[in-house]
Amino acid sequence: MPADPADPFPTPLTNLSPWARVHHAVHRRTAHLSPTVRALLWSSASGFVFCLLNALARQLTLQLPAMEAQFLRYAFGIAVLLPFVMRAGLAAYRPKNIGGQFLRGAVHTVGLILWFLALPRIPLADMTAIGFTGPIFILVGAAIFLKEPMRWERWLATGLGFGGVLIVVGPQLSGSGGGWHLVMLASAPVFAASFLITKALTRYETPEVIVFWQAVTVTLFSLPLALPGWVWPSAWQWLAFAVSGLLGSLGHYCLTRSYRIADISATQSVKFLDLVWASALGFVVFADVPTGSTLIGGAVICLATIWLARRESRALSKVDAEP
């Protein structure tokens, strides 16, 4: 059978890294979908993984200093990725723009400092609501800095998704917490800037390189902040950080894949599905029964995401059909 021109893996599978094999398997099963729909699937997967990571990270920050938790989470991210680096060789992970990698790492570290400081000090519902302001900042940034086309469908889907989030968390917002709510809110535009830099880097860097150098740079920037007041983790906490490193690397890999194959603005509506993942996890693990507002808001979020995916697919089909 002739090679698929859209297949990024024309070489034998035995020559591929484990990361690439996963991508190859997903690509084969989703090749019939439009790039935007595939990007939405990658972004949705990243949201589910980050939901697991956030629950674990909050538990760790309740037991250890926030900056230490931040440092160890990314240090174990390096440990998880090292076998892939050693297998492929350092040359395969050498960035084309080392300055861009360190800039992205510095910006992401600032966002993490704000996020980890506020994480154990405000209710989870409030944290979730504030975190979902990120797609708004990303949409504006993508239009201004990346010159991405901001079609009305993307704005509408994002607005509907945000409305769904407000339906879910609105009745639960405590309205208390004062300054720590502002700290968490301040992290949203910083993370948005980090993700926009990531999108720019995907133009000439592979997702594997971006994820690895994010772990390296954030670890380096976080170490000086973690050393004062260091508390030696227990055996359980070491294991939890190892799992965090795995989840974080996997989540950022999926997210970077989504940015590589479609406009970053096209993927933002699906981020509101993170709240659905959080509700489902709470029900399975903690036996928390979803409220009526959660079900209604989740339905709005899902419908907005599905509608955008269909609109994007039709728009792409019309472009492909033009002579």
Long-range contacts (C-beta under 8 A, 24 or more apart in sequence): 4-31, 6-31, 7-31, 17-84, 17-87, 17-88, 17-208, 18-84, 19-84, 19-207, 19-208, 19-253, 23-257, 33-313, 34-312, 34-313, 34-316, 34-317, 35-261, 35-262, 35-316, 36-262, 36-263, 36-266, 36-267, 36-309, 36-312, 36-313, 36-316, 37-309, 37-312, 37-313, 38-258, 38-261, 38-262, 39-257, 39-258, 39-259, 39-261, 39-262, 39-266, 39-267, 40-258, 40-262, 40-266, 40-267, 40-270, 40-305, 40-308, 40-309, 41-258, 42-254, 42-255, 42-257, 42-258, 42-261, 43-254, 43-255, 43-258, 43-267, 43-270, 43-271, 44-270, 44-273, 44-305, 45-254, 46-251, 46-252, 46-253, 46-254, 46-255, 46-258, 47-270, 47-271, 47-273, 47-274, 47-277, 48-274, 48-277, 49-247, 49-250, 49-251, 49-254, 50-247, 50-251, 50-274, 51-274, 51-277, 51-278, 51-281, 52-247, 52-281, 53-244, 53-247, 53-248, 53-251, 54-278, 55-278, 55-281, 55-285, 56-240, 56-243, 56-244, 56-247, 57-116, 57-119, 57-244, 58-119, 58-120, 58-124, 59-240, 60-237, 60-240, 60-241, 60-244, 61-116, 61-119, 61-120, 62-120, 63-237, 64-231, 64-233, 64-237, 65-226, 65-229, 65-230, 65-231, 66-116, 66-117, 66-119, 66-120, 67-113, 67-116, 67-222, 67-225, 67-226, 68-226, 68-229, 68-230, 68-231, 69-116, 69-241, 70-112, 70-113, 70-116, 70-218, 70-222, 70-225, 70-226, 71-219, 71-222, 71-223, 71-225, 71-226, 72-226, 72-233, 72-241, 72-244, 73-241, 73-244, 73-245, 73-248, 74-214, 74-215, 74-218, 74-219, 74-222, 74-245, 74-248, 75-215, 75-219, 75-241, 75-245, 76-241, 76-242, 76-244, 76-245, 76-246, 77-214, 77-215, 77-219, 77-244, 77-245, 77-248, 77-249, 78-212, 78-215, 78-216, 78-219, 78-245, 79-242, 79-245, 80-242, 80-245, 80-246, 80-249, 81-211, 81-212, 81-215, 81-249, 84-208, 84-212, 85-212, 92-208, 92-209, 93-208, 93-209, 93-212, 93-213, 94-209, 95-205, 95-209, 95-213, 96-204, 96-205, 97-201, 97-204, 97-205, 100-197, 100-200, 100-201, 100-205, 101-201, 101-205, 101-209, 101-210, 101-213, 101-214, 101-217, 102-217, 103-197, 104-194, 104-197, 104-198, 104-201, 104-210, 104-213, 104-214, 104-217, 105-213, 105-214, 105-216, 105-217, 105-218, 105-220, 105-221, 106-217, 106-221, 107-190, 107-193, 107-194, 107-197, 108-190, 108-191, 108-194, 108-214, 108-217, 108-218, 109-217, 109-218, 109-221, 109-222, 110-190, 111-187, 111-190, 111-191, 111-193, 111-194, 112-187, 112-218, 112-222, 113-225, 114-183, 114-184, 114-186, 114-187, 114-190, 115-184, 115-187, 115-191, 117-180, 117-183, 118-180, 118-181, 118-183, 118-184, 118-187, 119-184, 121-177, 121-180, 122-177, 122-180, 122-181, 122-184, 123-172, 123-174, 123-177, 124-278, 125-169, 125-172, 125-173, 125-174, 126-169, 126-173, 126-174, 126-177, 126-181, 126-184, 127-184, 128-165, 128-169, 128-274, 128-275, 128-278, 129-165, 129-166, 129-169, 129-170, 129-173, 130-181, 130-184, 130-185, 130-188, 131-184, 131-188, 131-274, 132-161, 132-162, 132-165, 132-271, 132-272, 132-274, 132-275, 133-162, 133-185, 133-188, 134-188, 134-189, 134-191, 134-192, 134-195, 134-271, 135-161, 135-162, 135-268, 135-269, 135-271, 135-272, 136-162, 137-188, 137-189, 137-192, 137-193, 138-192, 138-195, 138-196, 138-264, 138-265, 138-268, 139-265, 139-268, 141-192, 141-193, 141-196, 142-196, 142-199, 142-263, 142-264, 142-265, 143-265, 145-196, 146-196, 146-199, 146-200, 146-263, 146-264, 148-263, 148-264, 148-265, 149-263, 150-265, 151-315, 153-307, 153-308, 153-311, 153-312, 154-265, 154-266, 154-268, 154-269, 154-308, 156-304, 157-269, 157-304, 157-305, 157-307, 157-308, 158-268, 158-269, 158-304, 160-269, 160-300, 160-301, 160-303, 160-304, 161-268, 161-269, 161-270, 161-271, 161-272, 161-300, 161-301, 161-304, 161-305, 162-272, 163-300, 164-272, 164-275, 164-297, 164-298, 164-299, 164-300, 164-301, 164-304, 165-272, 165-275, 165-297, 165-301, 166-297, 167-293, 167-296, 167-297, 167-300, 168-275, 168-279, 168-293, 168-294, 168-296, 168-297, 168-298, 169-275, 169-297, 170-293, 171-291, 171-293, 195-255, 195-259, 195-264, 196-264, 198-255, 198-256, 198-259, 199-259, 199-264, 202-256, 202-259, 202-260, 207-253, 207-256, 207-257, 207-260, 208-253, 210-252, 210-256, 211-249, 211-252, 211-253, 211-256, 214-252, 215-245, 215-248, 215-249, 266-308, 266-312, 269-304, 269-305, 269-308, 270-305, 272-301, 272-304, 272-305, 273-301, 273-302, 273-305, 275-301, 276-301, 276-302
